[in-house]
């Protein structure tokens, strides 16, 4: 319910041209920071892991047709 409220609010602001493209990018970056969102190669390099090890043993989500690691624990 809360998620739907937030998404509807965000959609309304975007559709009313109250948020620019730059604003939307900042929102994505902000939330990505909480998720510790990284591409598989970036995450693997940062954590001294192999690409395949990262892919097999981490939470991977495809966003905008790009695979990302989510590690916010």
Buried (B, 14 or more C-beta within 10 A) or exposed (E): EEEEEEEEEEEEEBEEEEBEEEEEEEEEEEEBEEBBBBEBEEBBEEEEBEEEEBBEEBEBEEEEEEEBBBBEE
